[in-house]
Amino acid sequence: MQPSIRHFFASTGVSLDVTDLIIEVAWESQKEERPTTPEGLLLHDAHLLEGGKYFEIIKSLITGSVRGQSL
């Protein structure tokens, strides 16, 4: 069984507030809607720029990893 991301961050000393922000930004970065946090917007736009013509493939991999899926 894989530990949750919250457990991982807690074990490395990251506060719950920072962990919640990381999860929110990661979630926002892969959504179709405009992110609500500046960090989410920055990461979302970076995914668009980085992905170029491969955006749909990269987005699928990111979405799967956020959901805890493996290849």
C-alpha positions as CSV (number, residue, x, y, z in Angstrom):
1,M,0.0,0.0,0.0
2,Q,1.3,3.4,-0.9
3,P,1.4,6.1,1.8
4,S,-0.7,9.2,1.1
5,I,1.0,12.4,-0.1
6,R,-0.2,14.0,3.2
7,H,1.6,11.3,5.2
8,F,4.7,11.8,3.1
9,F,4.9,15.6,3.6
10,A,4.1,15.2,7.3
11,S,7.0,12.7,7.6
12,T,9.4,15.3,6.0
13,G,8.3,18.1,8.4
14,V,6.1,20.0,5.9
15,S,3.2,21.8,7.7
16,L,-0.4,20.9,7.0
17,D,-1.0,24.4,5.6
18,V,1.8,24.1,3.1
19,T,0.7,20.5,2.2
20,D,-2.8,21.7,1.5
21,L,-1.4,24.4,-0.8
22,I,0.8,22.0,-2.7
23,I,-2.2,19.7,-3.2
24,E,-4.5,22.5,-4.3
25,V,-1.9,23.9,-6.8
26,A,-1.2,20.4,-8.2
27,W,-5.0,19.9,-8.6
28,E,-5.5,23.3,-10.2
29,S,-2.6,22.8,-12.7
30,Q,-4.4,20.0,-14.5
31,K,-8.0,21.3,-14.5
32,E,-9.6,22.9,-17.6
33,E,-10.9,25.9,-15.6
34,R,-8.7,28.8,-14.7
35,P,-6.9,28.2,-11.4
36,T,-7.8,30.3,-8.4
37,T,-4.3,30.6,-6.9
38,P,-1.4,32.4,-8.5
39,E,0.7,29.3,-8.0
40,G,-1.9,27.1,-9.7
41,L,-2.1,29.5,-12.6
42,L,1.7,29.6,-13.0
43,L,1.9,25.8,-13.0
44,H,-1.1,25.4,-15.3
45,D,0.4,27.8,-17.9
46,A,3.8,26.1,-17.6
47,H,2.1,22.8,-18.4
48,L,0.5,24.4,-21.5
49,L,3.9,25.8,-22.7
50,E,5.9,22.7,-21.8
51,G,3.5,20.3,-23.4
52,G,3.2,22.0,-26.8
53,K,1.9,19.5,-29.3
54,Y,2.2,16.8,-26.7
55,F,0.0,18.6,-24.2
56,E,-2.8,16.0,-24.2
57,I,-0.3,13.1,-23.4
58,I,1.4,15.1,-20.7
59,K,-1.9,16.2,-19.2
60,S,-3.1,12.6,-19.1
61,L,0.1,11.5,-17.3
62,I,-0.2,14.4,-14.8
63,T,-3.9,13.7,-14.2
64,G,-3.2,10.1,-13.6
65,S,-0.4,10.8,-11.1
66,V,-2.5,13.3,-9.2
67,R,-5.2,10.6,-8.9
68,G,-2.7,8.0,-7.7
69,Q,-2.7,5.9,-10.9
70,S,0.4,4.2,-12.2
71,L,1.5,3.4,-15.7
